[in-house]
Amino acid sequence: MKHIFLFLLIIFTFNACSLKQTTYTLDKYTIKYSNTDKFNSLDKSIIINKPTINPIYNTTDMLYSQKEYKVKSYSKNKWSELPSLIIHQELMNSFDKNRLFNTVYIYPNKSNADYIINTHIYNIENKIAENKSFAQLSIKFEIYKDKKLIDTYFYNESLENKSLKPYDFVKNENILFNKIVHNLSNRLYSKIKN
């Protein structure tokens, strides 16, 4: 009887240990505007509308692609928020910091502004091929004045990552975003100041 009780106790203990759930840390990442551009403020205002985004990227999942037409998501790495919301916030942050416009409104503000900017995000992913990876960001900006389209700026940027790790992908997405905003700001300044 003693041996049966001991045997049952060992089996119960072994089964209880095998029922433990595996836990892992979920890393969350963001995109931040960090450029130090400063402009002589134009006495103009702008509304930054909420970006549209390709539906496949409208997720907090960080996506990567190893084959054309096929995307996967990292299981332990996520965006801190939807990329469209992160980019929306950081666009506002960039125009607040660089003082390009005297007044910056964010959607859904209905104020009468001199300019409106619409943003369309086509691609934000990590492209992996032949043991190399590339951060990719494709984005278009439409600039309106008096509800009339006056210019369009399209960026399709790619940057090779130092490794296949998601963190290097995020670092390069930040570099690409800051490069794009820097270029966009300079082009807007040149166009509007005249």
URURJO-V890573 format. One record per residue. N is the residue number from 1. RES is the residue in one small letter. SS is DSSP state (h for helix, s for strand, l for the rest). PSI is psi in radians with two decimals (* if undefined). Layout:
# URURJO-V890573
N_RES_SS_PSI / N_RES_SS_PSI
This chain:
# URURJO-V890573
1_m_l_-0.72 / 2_k_h_-0.67 / 3_h_h_-0.65 / 4_i_h_-0.80 / 5_f_h_-0.77 / 6_l_h_-0.73 / 7_f_h_-0.81 / 8_l_h_-0.69 / 9_l_h_-0.73 / 10_i_h_-0.78 / 11_i_h_-0.77 / 12_f_h_-0.77 / 13_t_h_-0.74 / 14_f_h_-0.77 / 15_n_h_-0.67 / 16_a_h_-0.68 / 17_c_h_-0.64 / 18_s_h_-0.22 / 19_l_l_-0.13 / 20_k_l_2.41 / 21_q_l_2.46 / 22_t_l_2.25 / 23_t_l_2.65 / 24_y_l_2.79 / 25_t_l_2.32 / 26_l_l_2.05 / 27_d_s_2.31 / 28_k_s_2.44 / 29_y_s_2.80 / 30_t_l_3.06 / 31_i_l_2.32 / 32_k_l_2.43 / 33_y_l_2.17 / 34_s_l_0.08 / 35_n_l_2.67 / 36_t_l_0.47 / 37_d_l_2.43 / 38_k_l_2.31 / 39_f_l_2.74 / 40_n_l_1.99 / 41_s_l_2.26 / 42_l_s_2.44 / 43_d_s_1.08 / 44_k_s_2.84 / 45_s_s_2.75 / 46_i_s_2.52 / 47_i_s_2.26 / 48_i_s_1.80 / 49_n_l_2.73 / 50_k_l_2.27 / 51_p_l_2.63 / 52_t_s_2.74 / 53_i_s_2.51 / 54_n_l_2.20 / 55_p_h_-0.55 / 56_i_h_-0.45 / 57_y_h_0.07 / 58_n_l_1.07 / 59_t_l_2.74 / 60_t_l_-0.15 / 61_d_s_2.37 / 62_m_s_2.09 / 63_l_s_2.56 / 64_y_s_2.79 / 65_s_s_2.27 / 66_q_s_-0.29 / 67_k_s_2.62 / 68_e_l_2.42 / 69_y_l_0.05 / 70_k_s_2.16 / 71_v_s_2.61 / 72_k_s_2.89 / 73_s_s_2.56 / 74_y_s_2.43 / 75_s_s_-0.51 / 76_k_s_0.14 / 77_n_s_2.25 / 78_k_s_2.80 / 79_w_s_2.59 / 80_s_l_-0.38 / 81_e_l_3.02 / 82_l_l_2.36 / 83_p_h_-0.62 / 84_s_h_-0.66 / 85_l_h_-0.66 / 86_i_h_-0.85 / 87_i_h_-0.65 / 88_h_h_-0.87 / 89_q_h_-0.73 / 90_e_h_-0.45 / 91_l_h_-0.78 / 92_m_h_-0.78 / 93_n_h_-0.72 / 94_s_h_-0.77 / 95_f_h_-0.50 / 96_d_h_-0.74 / 97_k_h_-0.73 / 98_n_h_-0.12 / 99_r_l_0.51 / 100_l_l_-0.75 / 101_f_s_2.55 / 102_n_s_-0.69 / 103_t_s_2.29 / 104_v_s_2.08 / 105_y_s_2.58 / 106_i_s_2.50 / 107_y_l_2.42 / 108_p_l_0.52 / 109_n_l_2.30 / 110_k_l_0.29 / 111_s_l_2.73 / 112_n_l_1.84 / 113_a_l_2.76 / 114_d_l_-0.64 / 115_y_s_2.73 / 116_i_s_2.44 / 117_i_s_2.20 / 118_n_s_2.43 / 119_t_s_2.38 / 120_h_s_2.11 / 121_i_s_2.05 / 122_y_s_-0.58 / 123_n_s_2.30 / 124_i_s_1.65 / 125_e_s_2.97 / 126_n_s_2.02 / 127_k_s_2.11 / 128_i_s_2.21 / 129_a_s_2.34 / 130_e_l_0.84 / 131_n_l_0.42 / 132_k_s_2.69 / 133_s_s_2.64 / 134_f_s_2.21 / 135_a_s_2.35 / 136_q_s_2.43 / 137_l_s_2.04 / 138_s_s_2.16 / 139_i_s_2.52 / 140_k_s_2.44 / 141_f_s_2.32 / 142_e_s_2.26 / 143_i_s_2.21 / 144_y_s_2.49 / 145_k_s_2.23 / 146_d_l_0.75 / 147_k_l_0.34 / 148_k_s_2.26 / 149_l_s_2.14 / 150_i_s_-0.36 / 151_d_s_2.72 / 152_t_s_2.35 / 153_y_s_2.12 / 154_f_s_2.32 / 155_y_s_2.26 / 156_n_s_1.57 / 157_e_s_2.61 / 158_s_s_2.51 / 159_l_s_2.25 / 160_e_s_2.32 / 161_n_l_2.70 / 162_k_l_-0.49 / 163_s_l_-3.10 / 164_l_l_0.00 / 165_k_l_2.48 / 166_p_h_-0.60 / 167_y_h_-0.67 / 168_d_h_-0.61 / 169_f_h_-0.82 / 170_v_h_-0.74 / 171_k_h_-0.76 / 172_n_h_-0.54 / 173_e_h_-0.68 / 174_n_h_-0.73 / 175_i_h_-0.81 / 176_l_h_-0.80 / 177_f_h_-0.80 / 178_n_h_-0.67 / 179_k_h_-0.76 / 180_i_h_-0.82 / 181_v_h_-0.66 / 182_h_h_-0.83 / 183_n_h_-0.79 / 184_l_h_-0.80 / 185_s_h_-0.77 / 186_n_h_-0.70 / 187_r_h_-0.70 / 188_l_h_-0.77 / 189_y_h_-0.80 / 190_s_h_-0.68 / 191_k_h_-0.73 / 192_i_h_-0.54 / 193_k_l_-0.37 / 194_n_l_*
